[in-house]
Amino acid sequence: MTDNPTARHHLRYQADEKPPAALAFAIGLQLAIICIAGVVLTPAIVVRAAGGGEAYLSWAVFAAVAISGATTILQAVRIGRIGAGYVLLMGTSGAFIAVCVTALAKGGPAMLATLVVASSLFQFALAGRLSLFRRILTPTVAGTVLMLIPVTVMPFVFEMLSKSQDGASAQAAPVSALVTIFVILAIALRARGSLRLWAPVIGVAAGSMVAGYYGLYDVDRIARAAWIGLPSGSWPGLDLSFGPMFWILLPAFVFVTLIGAIETVGDSVAIQRVSWRHPRAVDYRSVQGAVAADGTGNLLSGLAGTVPNTTYSTSIAVTELTGVAARSIGVVIGAIFIALAFLPKALALVLAVPDPVVAAYAIILLAMLFMVGLKIVVQDGIDHRKSLIAAVAFWIGVGFQSGVIFPQYFSGFIGVLLQNGMTSGGLVAIALTLAVELTEPRPRRLRTEFDITALPEIRAFLDKFSARHGWGRETGNRIDAVGEETLLTLLGEDGVRSERDARHFQVIARKEDGGAVLEFIASANEENLQDRIAVLGEPTAGAPVEREVSLRLLRHLASSVSHQQYHGLDIVTVRVDAPGLRS
């Protein structure tokens, strides 16, 4: 077999290989050092912006670091259906800053904990039924909500920007913040290679040194902290009163949880693409595992009374840079995080960073989060529908967040609910997306037995679909052949499924942009059609087997084939373009 020309020959260790222990520790330590500041500073931003006490801050940071370590290991080793099976570093989520600040300010740590626990349950539901949400939680919706996060958080950050100790120089806060921003931007914009990954760490360190010159850096905190031990704070408990404020904030937490899950989906897809020498089709069972591990992390965060966590895309960049994708790296990172959680002096080095420096770091973080949202909106191309949904939802979210959209008509529960820009903007984006879906021509559906005996029924269904749109014989024959070959390929070489497998097969056919899009939904198959189609051009010993003949025909007949594999479910989407198909 010849080498795949698209193989990643620079990848030194792919996901299922084991590098030397010293190399694994070195790379894991590098990633842990790069990301620990973000893991610690997010709860610090939340607690300080909400006016929380030092005792709770120490507990929140301890729990966040320990849980981030445990879930990073879980992502790597994969237990059952929980975990991606790849190096996906877990850390505290900047997307939750706004809602966590509000919850902490309005109801305290116990209500924050209860909200995080409740919202994590939705993430488990999403992981289990990921395929059902693919048309609602679109990149347009996810990107718009991410763009609204900085809108809701920036007022708190700007307030922190000017905080300073009594008696400190008037220049202390602005100079410390400006140095932090300048150093981060200078390194991020001009540096090459791995140095860019260190930009936030170096920037915060530089700002802290300037703050120390002015007497803002809390050296006493570091001196008081023990080398090894537990935090001074204690578990805040859970607020099970479920008062009005809980129900007001729950939709916002659910929204951000779902958006965090979408981020995790993106990261888990990306890490699969960089973890193998030879490109593979995305395994959505691994994606489901990543989302489930993310939900586990959020559940543990809620039970522990700290801010939720999510996957960090930094691990993807470092994997691409170092060429080491072995799962053992994730185990090393998680172990280092857990060790750091029990080293209060190490955490105190970060917690001693003054508010102006933390705020400057947060400004860069939130600005990048806005751009991540914008990229997600346009990642699959932008048309007038997507641009209109994103623009209208974003500015309505800004309007409600600012309290300028008919405030006299929005009061009580609804008014408080919509005052959160993420909630109001997200609701508008979902409503507009649903409106577009509902006004599109209704697709034709067929539900039948998943067996070779269903072929005549499927062919009749597809023939009727072609005739309904007035397509010619050539196009109709091509659509008919696609249906036949897809069914045969999913069934396998014998054309019969065992008694334990699902017995139902669904075909969805719709006309879209000058082509026919056919979705075939069946029970899961261990083999991915995209992977098999990708290697058809490679020489084989002897004549091709019947299954490869079907795959070759499918590749010839279809303009594109997408095979998404979930637990217990296969979704094969085939697009057929032909001169006779025009919208």
C-alpha positions as a Python dict, from the first residue, in 0.01 Angstrom:
ca = {
    (1, 'M'): (0, 0, 0),
    (2, 'T'): (138, 338, -95),
    (3, 'D'): (166, 626, 146),
    (4, 'N'): (-121, 865, 165),
    (5, 'P'): (3, 1195, 15),
    (6, 'T'): (-189, 1387, 279),
    (7, 'A'): (-35, 1197, 569),
    (8, 'R'): (114, 1405, 850),
    (9, 'H'): (471, 1278, 844),
    (10, 'H'): (576, 1536, 1107),
    (11, 'L'): (356, 1365, 1368),
    (12, 'R'): (601, 1185, 1594),
    (13, 'Y'): (351, 999, 1814),
    (14, 'Q'): (-14, 961, 1716),
    (15, 'A'): (-296, 912, 1966),
    (16, 'D'): (-257, 537, 2021),
    (17, 'E'): (123, 539, 2057),
    (18, 'K'): (332, 576, 2371),
    (19, 'P'): (621, 826, 2381),
    (20, 'P'): (909, 804, 2632),
    (21, 'A'): (805, 905, 2982),
    (22, 'A'): (1050, 1199, 2991),
    (23, 'L'): (909, 1343, 2667),
    (24, 'A'): (550, 1300, 2786),
    (25, 'F'): (629, 1477, 3114),
    (26, 'A'): (810, 1764, 2941),
    (27, 'I'): (525, 1835, 2698),
    (28, 'G'): (260, 1789, 2969),
    (29, 'L'): (444, 2029, 3201),
    (30, 'Q'): (470, 2289, 2924),
    (31, 'L'): (97, 2276, 2855),
    (32, 'A'): (12, 2285, 3225),
    (33, 'I'): (227, 2595, 3284),
    (34, 'I'): (81, 2771, 2980),
    (35, 'C'): (-279, 2707, 3087),
    (36, 'I'): (-271, 2722, 3468),
    (37, 'A'): (-301, 3101, 3468),
    (38, 'G'): (-624, 3086, 3270),
    (39, 'V'): (-763, 2810, 3492),
    (40, 'V'): (-695, 3016, 3805),
    (41, 'L'): (-776, 3364, 3676),
    (42, 'T'): (-1127, 3283, 3551),
    (43, 'P'): (-1265, 3206, 3899),
    (44, 'A'): (-1061, 3500, 4029),
    (45, 'I'): (-1235, 3732, 3781),
    (46, 'V'): (-1578, 3593, 3877),
    (47, 'V'): (-1528, 3615, 4254),
    (48, 'R'): (-1365, 3958, 4250),
    (49, 'A'): (-1617, 4108, 4007),
    (50, 'A'): (-1904, 3979, 4222),
    (51, 'G'): (-1746, 4107, 4544),
    (52, 'G'): (-1683, 3762, 4691),
    (53, 'G'): (-1458, 3695, 4989),
    (54, 'E'): (-1103, 3564, 4994),
    (55, 'A'): (-1200, 3240, 5166),
    (56, 'Y'): (-1444, 3145, 4892),
    (57, 'L'): (-1194, 3253, 4626),
    (58, 'S'): (-930, 3014, 4762),
    (59, 'W'): (-1181, 2728, 4765),
    (60, 'A'): (-1315, 2805, 4415),
    (61, 'V'): (-962, 2807, 4269),
    (62, 'F'): (-862, 2485, 4449),
    (63, 'A'): (-1172, 2301, 4328),
    (64, 'A'): (-1144, 2437, 3972),
    (65, 'V'): (-781, 2329, 3931),
    (66, 'A'): (-839, 1983, 4080),
    (67, 'I'): (-1149, 1918, 3867),
    (68, 'S'): (-975, 2046, 3555),
    (69, 'G'): (-699, 1793, 3618),
    (70, 'A'): (-937, 1504, 3678),
    (71, 'T'): (-1144, 1577, 3367),
    (72, 'T'): (-833, 1621, 3151),
    (73, 'I'): (-734, 1267, 3249),
    (74, 'L'): (-1091, 1151, 3181),
    (75, 'Q'): (-1081, 1300, 2831),
    (76, 'A'): (-758, 1115, 2756),
    (77, 'V'): (-830, 769, 2898),
    (78, 'R'): (-1203, 753, 2809),
    (79, 'I'): (-1414, 550, 3052),
    (80, 'G'): (-1705, 385, 2875),
    (81, 'R'): (-1881, 654, 2674),
    (82, 'I'): (-1730, 940, 2874),
    (83, 'G'): (-1416, 1100, 2733),
    (84, 'A'): (-1283, 1175, 2387),
    (85, 'G'): (-982, 945, 2395),
    (86, 'Y'): (-756, 1236, 2292),
    (87, 'V'): (-545, 1509, 2453),
    (88, 'L'): (-810, 1767, 2535),
    (89, 'L'): (-700, 1993, 2817),
    (90, 'M'): (-985, 2099, 3045),
    (91, 'G'): (-996, 2430, 3228),
    (92, 'T'): (-1233, 2693, 3362),
    (93, 'S'): (-1460, 2848, 3100),
    (94, 'G'): (-1446, 3218, 3018),
    (95, 'A'): (-1789, 3186, 2856),
    (96, 'F'): (-1944, 3144, 3201),
    (97, 'I'): (-1794, 3460, 3352),
    (98, 'A'): (-2100, 3682, 3302),
    (99, 'V'): (-2366, 3441, 3431),
    (100, 'C'): (-2146, 3325, 3720),
    (101, 'V'): (-2080, 3683, 3830),
    (102, 'T'): (-2455, 3754, 3828),
    (103, 'A'): (-2539, 3433, 4016),
    (104, 'L'): (-2270, 3493, 4276),
    (105, 'A'): (-2374, 3855, 4327),
    (106, 'K'): (-2748, 3779, 4344),
    (107, 'G'): (-2755, 3450, 4532),
    (108, 'G'): (-2409, 3365, 4662),
    (109, 'P'): (-2184, 3061, 4611),
    (110, 'A'): (-2452, 2806, 4704),
    (111, 'M'): (-2694, 2924, 4435),
    (112, 'L'): (-2411, 2938, 4181),
    (113, 'A'): (-2330, 2575, 4265),
    (114, 'T'): (-2692, 2467, 4219),
    (115, 'L'): (-2721, 2645, 3885),
    (116, 'V'): (-2404, 2479, 3755),
    (117, 'V'): (-2528, 2135, 3861),
    (118, 'A'): (-2869, 2191, 3698),
    (119, 'S'): (-2724, 2320, 3372),
    (120, 'S'): (-2475, 2031, 3349),
    (121, 'L'): (-2765, 1788, 3315),
    (122, 'F'): (-2856, 1951, 2984),
    (123, 'Q'): (-2505, 1880, 2863),
    (124, 'F'): (-2547, 1509, 2929),
    (125, 'A'): (-2873, 1519, 2734),
    (126, 'L'): (-2694, 1692, 2450),
    (127, 'A'): (-2415, 1433, 2448),
    (128, 'G'): (-2664, 1149, 2433),
    (129, 'R'): (-2873, 1305, 2157),
    (130, 'L'): (-2613, 1511, 1975),
    (131, 'S'): (-2751, 1421, 1632),
    (132, 'L'): (-3092, 1573, 1712),
    (133, 'F'): (-2949, 1922, 1774),
    (134, 'R'): (-2745, 1952, 1456),
    (135, 'R'): (-3005, 2173, 1280),
    (136, 'I'): (-3091, 2399, 1576),
    (137, 'L'): (-2759, 2468, 1750),
    (138, 'T'): (-2598, 2580, 1428),
    (139, 'P'): (-2264, 2762, 1399),
    (140, 'T'): (-2464, 3083, 1347),
    (141, 'V'): (-2642, 3043, 1681),
    (142, 'A'): (-2329, 2934, 1869),
    (143, 'G'): (-2114, 3210, 1721),
    (144, 'T'): (-2368, 3482, 1793),
    (145, 'V'): (-2398, 3384, 2160),
    (146, 'L'): (-2018, 3375, 2192),
    (147, 'M'): (-2000, 3725, 2043),
    (148, 'L'): (-2247, 3843, 2308),
    (149, 'I'): (-2041, 3711, 2601),
    (150, 'P'): (-1794, 4005, 2595),
    (151, 'V'): (-2091, 4245, 2579),
    (152, 'T'): (-2221, 4109, 2909),
    (153, 'V'): (-1883, 4079, 3085),
    (154, 'M'): (-1695, 4393, 2977),
    (155, 'P'): (-1875, 4628, 3224),
    (156, 'F'): (-1744, 4419, 3516),
    (157, 'V'): (-1396, 4403, 3363),
    (158, 'F'): (-1376, 4777, 3300),
    (159, 'E'): (-1472, 4835, 3663),
    (160, 'M'): (-1188, 4609, 3778),
    (161, 'L'): (-947, 4791, 3547),
    (162, 'S'): (-931, 5099, 3770),
    (163, 'K'): (-929, 4925, 4108),
    (164, 'S'): (-628, 5006, 4321),
    (165, 'Q'): (-518, 4987, 4682),
    (166, 'D'): (-566, 5282, 4913),
    (167, 'G'): (-264, 5510, 4908),
    (168, 'A'): (-127, 5367, 4581),
    (169, 'S'): (-12, 5599, 4304),
    (170, 'A'): (-277, 5715, 4059),
    (171, 'Q'): (-59, 5576, 3780),
    (172, 'A'): (-38, 5226, 3929),
    (173, 'A'): (-356, 5076, 3781),
    (174, 'P'): (-338, 5223, 3428),
    (175, 'V'): (37, 5159, 3383),
    (176, 'S'): (11, 4798, 3508),
    (177, 'A'): (-285, 4730, 3277),
    (178, 'L'): (-123, 4894, 2974),
    (179, 'V'): (201, 4699, 3019),
    (180, 'T'): (5, 4373, 3043),
    (181, 'I'): (-191, 4443, 2725),
    (182, 'F'): (115, 4569, 2535),
    (183, 'V'): (331, 4266, 2618),
    (184, 'I'): (57, 4014, 2534),
    (185, 'L'): (-19, 4185, 2202),
    (186, 'A'): (347, 4233, 2110),
    (187, 'I'): (428, 3863, 2160),
    (188, 'A'): (104, 3738, 2005),
    (189, 'L'): (142, 3958, 1697),
    (190, 'R'): (515, 3931, 1633),
    (191, 'A'): (644, 3609, 1788),
    (192, 'R'): (684, 3284, 1599),
    (193, 'G'): (642, 2921, 1698),
    (194, 'S'): (587, 2814, 2056),
    (195, 'L'): (663, 3160, 2201),
    (196, 'R'): (317, 3281, 2095),
    (197, 'L'): (161, 3023, 2327),
    (198, 'W'): (336, 3189, 2620),
    (199, 'A'): (205, 3540, 2544),
    (200, 'P'): (-64, 3549, 2821),
    (201, 'V'): (175, 3410, 3084),
    (202, 'I'): (454, 3655, 2997),
    (203, 'G'): (211, 3948, 2975),
    (204, 'V'): (57, 3880, 3316),
    (205, 'A'): (406, 3835, 3465),
    (206, 'A'): (523, 4168, 3316),
    (207, 'G'): (214, 4350, 3439),
    (208, 'S'): (254, 4198, 3784),
    (209, 'M'): (616, 4316, 3806),
    (210, 'V'): (508, 4671, 3723),
    (211, 'A'): (225, 4641, 3976),
    (212, 'G'): (479, 4517, 4230),
    (213, 'Y'): (688, 4828, 4171),
    (214, 'Y'): (385, 5037, 4266),
    (215, 'G'): (304, 4814, 4563),
    (216, 'L'): (-9, 4654, 4412),
    (217, 'Y'): (115, 4294, 4393),
    (218, 'D'): (1, 4104, 4704),
    (219, 'V'): (331, 3956, 4822),
    (220, 'D'): (185, 3888, 5166),
    (221, 'R'): (-64, 3642, 5017),
    (222, 'I'): (223, 3433, 4880),
    (223, 'A'): (415, 3452, 5208),
    (224, 'R'): (108, 3340, 5408),
    (225, 'A'): (26, 3048, 5177),
    (226, 'A'): (149, 2703, 5278),
    (227, 'W'): (365, 2499, 5047),
    (228, 'I'): (134, 2199, 5074),
    (229, 'G'): (-221, 2194, 5208),
    (230, 'L'): (-589, 2265, 5154),
    (231, 'P'): (-753, 2603, 5088),
    (232, 'S'): (-862, 2829, 5372),
    (233, 'G'): (-1220, 2831, 5245),
    (234, 'S'): (-1468, 2543, 5262),
    (235, 'W'): (-1741, 2388, 5050),
    (236, 'P'): (-2026, 2642, 5010),
    (237, 'G'): (-2299, 2380, 4981),
    (238, 'L'): (-2603, 2382, 4753),
    (239, 'D'): (-2901, 2617, 4759),
    (240, 'L'): (-3205, 2391, 4717),
    (241, 'S'): (-3467, 2660, 4782),
    (242, 'F'): (-3509, 2713, 4405),
    (243, 'G'): (-3626, 3071, 4447),
    (244, 'P'): (-3723, 3316, 4171),
    (245, 'M'): (-3363, 3418, 4100),
    (246, 'F'): (-3270, 3054, 4029),
    (247, 'W'): (-3537, 3024, 3760),
    (248, 'I'): (-3446, 3365, 3617),
    (249, 'L'): (-3080, 3268, 3576),
    (250, 'L'): (-3125, 2903, 3475),
    (251, 'P'): (-3202, 2975, 3105),
    (252, 'A'): (-2884, 3182, 3076),
    (253, 'F'): (-2680, 2901, 3235),
    (254, 'V'): (-2837, 2645, 3001),
    (255, 'F'): (-2758, 2866, 2701),
    (256, 'V'): (-2394, 2904, 2797),
    (257, 'T'): (-2369, 2533, 2881),
    (258, 'L'): (-2496, 2445, 2534),
    (259, 'I'): (-2258, 2695, 2375),
    (260, 'G'): (-1973, 2547, 2579),
    (261, 'A'): (-2074, 2206, 2450),
    (262, 'I'): (-2061, 2335, 2094),
    (263, 'E'): (-1709, 2465, 2163),
    (264, 'T'): (-1620, 2120, 2291),
    (265, 'V'): (-1761, 1965, 1973),
    (266, 'G'): (-1536, 2193, 1768),
    (267, 'D'): (-1229, 2117, 1978),
    (268, 'S'): (-1292, 1742, 1973),
    (269, 'V'): (-1328, 1748, 1595),
    (270, 'A'): (-1008, 1952, 1562),
    (271, 'I'): (-800, 1729, 1791),
    (272, 'Q'): (-900, 1423, 1588),
    (273, 'R'): (-772, 1592, 1272),
    (274, 'V'): (-425, 1654, 1419),
    (275, 'S'): (-381, 1329, 1616),
    (276, 'W'): (-332, 1078, 1331),
    (277, 'R'): (-68, 1053, 1059),
    (278, 'H'): (-326, 953, 801),
    (279, 'P'): (-643, 1166, 790),
    (280, 'R'): (-955, 998, 923),
    (281, 'A'): (-1321, 1087, 909),
    (282, 'V'): (-1446, 1245, 1231),
    (283, 'D'): (-1575, 988, 1480),
    (284, 'Y'): (-1876, 1154, 1642),
    (285, 'R'): (-1884, 887, 1910),
    (286, 'S'): (-1559, 1039, 2033),
    (287, 'V'): (-1721, 1383, 2007),
    (288, 'Q'): (-2012, 1259, 2218),
    (289, 'G'): (-1761, 1129, 2470),
    (290, 'A'): (-1588, 1467, 2484),
    (291, 'V'): (-1919, 1645, 2550),
    (292, 'A'): (-2010, 1389, 2817),
    (293, 'A'): (-1672, 1443, 2988),
    (294, 'D'): (-1731, 1818, 2970),
    (295, 'G'): (-2070, 1762, 3135),
    (296, 'T'): (-1904, 1549, 3402),
    (297, 'G'): (-1662, 1833, 3470),
    (298, 'N'): (-1946, 2083, 3501),
    (299, 'L'): (-2139, 1849, 3732),
    (300, 'L'): (-1833, 1808, 3954),
    (301, 'S'): (-1773, 2185, 3944),
    (302, 'G'): (-2128, 2248, 4061),
    (303, 'L'): (-2111, 1990, 4337),
    (304, 'A'): (-1779, 2141, 4449),
    (305, 'G'): (-1915, 2499, 4431),
    (306, 'T'): (-1687, 2647, 4166),
    (307, 'V'): (-1715, 2779, 3811),
    (308, 'P'): (-1771, 2532, 3524),
    (309, 'N'): (-1498, 2411, 3290),
    (310, 'T'): (-1458, 2337, 2922),
    (311, 'T'): (-1199, 2217, 2670),
    (312, 'Y'): (-903, 2443, 2587),
    (313, 'S'): (-802, 2466, 2222),
    (314, 'T'): (-444, 2533, 2335),
    (315, 'S'): (-390, 2157, 2351),
    (316, 'I'): (-472, 2136, 1979),
    (317, 'A'): (-216, 2403, 1892),
    (318, 'V'): (53, 2238, 2105),
    (319, 'T'): (-22, 1896, 1953),
    (320, 'E'): (16, 2042, 1604),
    (321, 'L'): (336, 2221, 1707),
    (322, 'T'): (512, 1936, 1889),
    (323, 'G'): (387, 1646, 1676),
    (324, 'V'): (300, 1446, 1989),
    (325, 'A'): (-66, 1343, 2018),
    (326, 'A'): (-27, 1047, 2255),
    (327, 'R'): (-299, 1008, 2516),
    (328, 'S'): (-40, 985, 2792),
    (329, 'I'): (20, 1360, 2752),
    (330, 'G'): (-335, 1423, 2876),
    (331, 'V'): (-275, 1202, 3178),
    (332, 'V'): (43, 1393, 3263),
    (333, 'I'): (-131, 1732, 3233),
    (334, 'G'): (-416, 1619, 3456),
    (335, 'A'): (-180, 1482, 3719),
    (336, 'I'): (16, 1810, 3727),
    (337, 'F'): (-306, 2010, 3771),
    (338, 'I'): (-417, 1789, 4059),
    (339, 'A'): (-76, 1827, 4224),
    (340, 'L'): (-89, 2206, 4183),
    (341, 'A'): (-431, 2217, 4353),
    (342, 'F'): (-262, 2097, 4674),
    (343, 'L'): (23, 2351, 4647),
    (344, 'P'): (-135, 2672, 4783),
    (345, 'K'): (185, 2875, 4739),
    (346, 'A'): (194, 2798, 4366),
    (347, 'L'): (-169, 2905, 4327),
    (348, 'A'): (-108, 3214, 4541),
    (349, 'L'): (146, 3336, 4284),
    (350, 'V'): (-145, 3373, 4040),
    (351, 'L'): (-408, 3488, 4290),
    (352, 'A'): (-177, 3769, 4405),
    (353, 'V'): (-204, 3930, 4060),
    (354, 'P'): (-382, 4266, 4113),
    (355, 'D'): (-721, 4352, 3961),
    (356, 'P'): (-593, 4589, 3687),
    (357, 'V'): (-362, 4317, 3549),
    (358, 'V'): (-637, 4054, 3570),
    (359, 'A'): (-876, 4294, 3393),
    (360, 'A'): (-620, 4362, 3118),
    (361, 'Y'): (-578, 3989, 3063),
    (362, 'A'): (-958, 3950, 3058),
    (363, 'I'): (-992, 4221, 2792),
    (364, 'I'): (-761, 4027, 2559),
    (365, 'L'): (-941, 3700, 2644),
    (366, 'L'): (-1286, 3844, 2577),
    (367, 'A'): (-1175, 4020, 2259),
    (368, 'M'): (-1047, 3688, 2127),
    (369, 'L'): (-1370, 3520, 2239),
    (370, 'F'): (-1563, 3770, 2029),
    (371, 'M'): (-1350, 3683, 1726),
    (372, 'V'): (-1392, 3310, 1792),
    (373, 'G'): (-1766, 3366, 1778),
    (374, 'L'): (-1734, 3562, 1454),
    (375, 'K'): (-1523, 3286, 1297),
    (376, 'I'): (-1779, 3024, 1398),
    (377, 'V'): (-2055, 3225, 1231),
    (378, 'V'): (-1867, 3237, 898),
    (379, 'Q'): (-1684, 2902, 915),
    (380, 'D'): (-1920, 2727, 672),
    (381, 'G'): (-1972, 3029, 452),
    (382, 'I'): (-2208, 3320, 503),
    (383, 'D'): (-2526, 3395, 311),
    (384, 'H'): (-2799, 3653, 356),
    (385, 'R'): (-2993, 3429, 596),
    (386, 'K'): (-2699, 3358, 828),
    (387, 'S'): (-2579, 3718, 826),
    (388, 'L'): (-2928, 3849, 903),
    (389, 'I'): (-2981, 3603, 1189),
    (390, 'A'): (-2641, 3684, 1344),
    (391, 'A'): (-2673, 4062, 1303),
    (392, 'V'): (-3029, 4094, 1433),
    (393, 'A'): (-2974, 3857, 1726),
    (394, 'F'): (-2647, 4027, 1825),
    (395, 'W'): (-2785, 4380, 1832),
    (396, 'I'): (-3106, 4278, 2007),
    (397, 'G'): (-2888, 4113, 2269),
    (398, 'V'): (-2684, 4433, 2304),
    (399, 'G'): (-3004, 4636, 2333),
    (400, 'F'): (-3153, 4422, 2609),
    (401, 'Q'): (-2820, 4406, 2793),
    (402, 'S'): (-2811, 4786, 2787),
    (403, 'G'): (-3173, 4812, 2903),
    (404, 'V'): (-3282, 5035, 2615),
    (405, 'I'): (-3535, 4812, 2433),
    (406, 'F'): (-3879, 4915, 2562),
    (407, 'P'): (-3789, 4874, 2930),
    (408, 'Q'): (-4141, 4984, 3028),
    (409, 'Y'): (-4285, 4669, 2870),
    (410, 'F'): (-4034, 4420, 3012),
    (411, 'S'): (-4052, 4384, 3387),
    (412, 'G'): (-4067, 4111, 3646),
    (413, 'F'): (-3943, 3764, 3558),
    (414, 'I'): (-3934, 3820, 3180),
    (415, 'G'): (-3758, 4153, 3215),
    (416, 'V'): (-3480, 4018, 3435),
    (417, 'L'): (-3446, 3714, 3208),
    (418, 'L'): (-3407, 3922, 2893),
    (419, 'Q'): (-3168, 4172, 3052),
    (420, 'N'): (-2895, 3917, 2996),
    (421, 'G'): (-2772, 3978, 2642),
    (422, 'M'): (-2671, 3616, 2589),
    (423, 'T'): (-3018, 3493, 2678),
    (424, 'S'): (-3213, 3748, 2472),
    (425, 'G'): (-2976, 3732, 2174),
    (426, 'G'): (-2959, 3353, 2189),
    (427, 'L'): (-3338, 3323, 2199),
    (428, 'V'): (-3368, 3547, 1894),
    (429, 'A'): (-3100, 3350, 1704),
    (430, 'I'): (-3272, 3018, 1779),
    (431, 'A'): (-3616, 3158, 1695),
    (432, 'L'): (-3496, 3292, 1359),
    (433, 'T'): (-3315, 2966, 1282),
    (434, 'L'): (-3631, 2768, 1356),
    (435, 'A'): (-3832, 3009, 1142),
    (436, 'V'): (-3599, 2949, 847),
    (437, 'E'): (-3620, 2572, 897),
    (438, 'L'): (-3999, 2575, 920),
    (439, 'T'): (-4043, 2789, 609),
    (440, 'E'): (-3813, 2576, 394),
    (441, 'P'): (-3981, 2324, 162),
    (442, 'R'): (-4067, 2025, 376),
    (443, 'P'): (-3836, 1730, 316),
    (444, 'R'): (-3980, 1394, 217),
    (445, 'R'): (-3936, 1117, 475),
    (446, 'L'): (-3954, 740, 461),
    (447, 'R'): (-3928, 510, 761),
    (448, 'T'): (-3884, 143, 686),
    (449, 'E'): (-3711, -176, 793),
    (450, 'F'): (-3330, -176, 788),
    (451, 'D'): (-3305, -476, 559),
    (452, 'I'): (-3238, -556, 194),
    (453, 'T'): (-3610, -631, 151),
    (454, 'A'): (-3680, -258, 197),
    (455, 'L'): (-3492, -169, -124),
    (456, 'P'): (-3802, -163, -354),
    (457, 'E'): (-3982, 69, -109),
    (458, 'I'): (-3679, 302, -93),
    (459, 'R'): (-3646, 309, -472),
    (460, 'A'): (-4016, 391, -512),
    (461, 'F'): (-3982, 670, -255),
    (462, 'L'): (-3681, 824, -432),
    (463, 'D'): (-3844, 790, -776),
    (464, 'K'): (-4150, 977, -647),
    (465, 'F'): (-3924, 1245, -495),
    (466, 'S'): (-3743, 1295, -829),
    (467, 'A'): (-4068, 1307, -1026),
    (468, 'R'): (-4219, 1559, -785),
    (469, 'H'): (-3942, 1806, -874),
    (470, 'G'): (-3963, 1737, -1246),
    (471, 'W'): (-3611, 1599, -1278),
    (472, 'G'): (-3519, 1397, -1586),
    (473, 'R'): (-3453, 1026, -1616),
    (474, 'E'): (-3074, 1060, -1589),
    (475, 'T'): (-3094, 1251, -1264),
    (476, 'G'): (-3365, 1023, -1128),
    (477, 'N'): (-3155, 716, -1204),
    (478, 'R'): (-2858, 869, -1026),
    (479, 'I'): (-3059, 944, -712),
    (480, 'D'): (-3207, 594, -725),
    (481, 'A'): (-2859, 441, -753),
    (482, 'V'): (-2729, 649, -461),
    (483, 'G'): (-3009, 518, -241),
    (484, 'E'): (-2938, 159, -338),
    (485, 'E'): (-2562, 178, -292),
    (486, 'T'): (-2587, 359, 42),
    (487, 'L'): (-2828, 101, 181),
    (488, 'L'): (-2614, -189, 61),
    (489, 'T'): (-2297, -35, 201),
    (490, 'L'): (-2453, 31, 542),
    (491, 'L'): (-2597, -319, 558),
    (492, 'G'): (-2261, -480, 492),
    (493, 'E'): (-2152, -757, 264),
    (494, 'D'): (-2426, -1001, 365),
    (495, 'G'): (-2706, -746, 346),
    (496, 'V'): (-2857, -864, 675),
    (497, 'R'): (-2844, -707, 1023),
    (498, 'S'): (-2837, -919, 1334),
    (499, 'E'): (-3135, -945, 1569),
    (500, 'R'): (-2972, -721, 1831),
    (501, 'D'): (-2928, -426, 1595),
    (502, 'A'): (-3185, -153, 1533),
    (503, 'R'): (-3441, -257, 1277),
    (504, 'H'): (-3540, 84, 1144),
    (505, 'F'): (-3403, 286, 856),
    (506, 'Q'): (-3502, 641, 768),
    (507, 'V'): (-3452, 827, 441),
    (508, 'I'): (-3491, 1207, 426),
    (509, 'A'): (-3483, 1374, 85),
    (510, 'R'): (-3487, 1746, 14),
    (511, 'K'): (-3402, 1986, -266),
    (512, 'E'): (-3128, 2234, -178),
    (513, 'D'): (-2925, 2487, -380),
    (514, 'G'): (-2924, 2318, -717),
    (515, 'G'): (-2899, 1965, -585),
    (516, 'A'): (-3065, 1683, -399),
    (517, 'V'): (-2957, 1615, -40),
    (518, 'L'): (-3034, 1267, 87),
    (519, 'E'): (-2997, 1166, 452),
    (520, 'F'): (-2984, 798, 543),
    (521, 'I'): (-3025, 726, 915),
    (522, 'A'): (-2956, 374, 1041),
    (523, 'S'): (-2810, 174, 1327),
    (524, 'A'): (-2442, 221, 1396),
    (525, 'N'): (-2169, 53, 1196),
    (526, 'E'): (-1811, 30, 1317),
    (527, 'E'): (-1669, 128, 977),
    (528, 'N'): (-1678, 484, 847),
    (529, 'L'): (-1771, 517, 479),
    (530, 'Q'): (-1563, 833, 435),
    (531, 'D'): (-1250, 647, 547),
    (532, 'R'): (-1322, 360, 309),
    (533, 'I'): (-1393, 594, 17),
    (534, 'A'): (-1071, 786, 89),
    (535, 'V'): (-853, 477, 39),
    (536, 'L'): (-1026, 341, -271),
    (537, 'G'): (-758, 489, -494),
    (538, 'E'): (-487, 282, -325),
    (539, 'P'): (-383, -45, -497),
    (540, 'T'): (-515, -369, -351),
    (541, 'A'): (-412, -731, -393),
    (542, 'G'): (-662, -908, -617),
    (543, 'A'): (-1001, -797, -740),
    (544, 'P'): (-1205, -550, -533),
    (545, 'V'): (-1465, -707, -304),
    (546, 'E'): (-1836, -641, -351),
    (547, 'R'): (-1837, -379, -71),
    (548, 'E'): (-1565, -178, -245),
    (549, 'V'): (-1763, -192, -569),
    (550, 'S'): (-2057, -28, -387),
    (551, 'L'): (-1829, 237, -240),
    (552, 'R'): (-1675, 312, -578),
    (553, 'L'): (-2019, 351, -732),
    (554, 'L'): (-2127, 578, -445),
    (555, 'R'): (-1819, 796, -488),
    (556, 'H'): (-1889, 823, -861),
    (557, 'L'): (-2258, 905, -822),
    (558, 'A'): (-2243, 1155, -535),
    (559, 'S'): (-2099, 1505, -523),
    (560, 'S'): (-2019, 1462, -153),
    (561, 'V'): (-2059, 1195, 113),
    (562, 'S'): (-2060, 1274, 486),
    (563, 'H'): (-2081, 992, 740),
    (564, 'Q'): (-2144, 1095, 1101),
    (565, 'Q'): (-2119, 809, 1349),
    (566, 'Y'): (-2288, 842, 1687),
    (567, 'H'): (-2348, 584, 1959),
    (568, 'G'): (-2616, 357, 1813),
    (569, 'L'): (-2672, 573, 1507),
    (570, 'D'): (-2530, 634, 1160),
    (571, 'I'): (-2620, 943, 956),
    (572, 'V'): (-2496, 937, 597),
    (573, 'T'): (-2559, 1260, 406),
    (574, 'V'): (-2517, 1237, 30),
    (575, 'R'): (-2541, 1532, -206),
    (576, 'V'): (-2616, 1473, -574),
    (577, 'D'): (-2545, 1758, -816),
    (578, 'A'): (-2638, 1740, -1182),
    (579, 'P'): (-2718, 1982, -1464),
    (580, 'G'): (-3083, 1890, -1431),
    (581, 'L'): (-3102, 2005, -1068),
    (582, 'R'): (-3160, 2377, -1021),
    (583, 'S'): (-3330, 2562, -738),
}
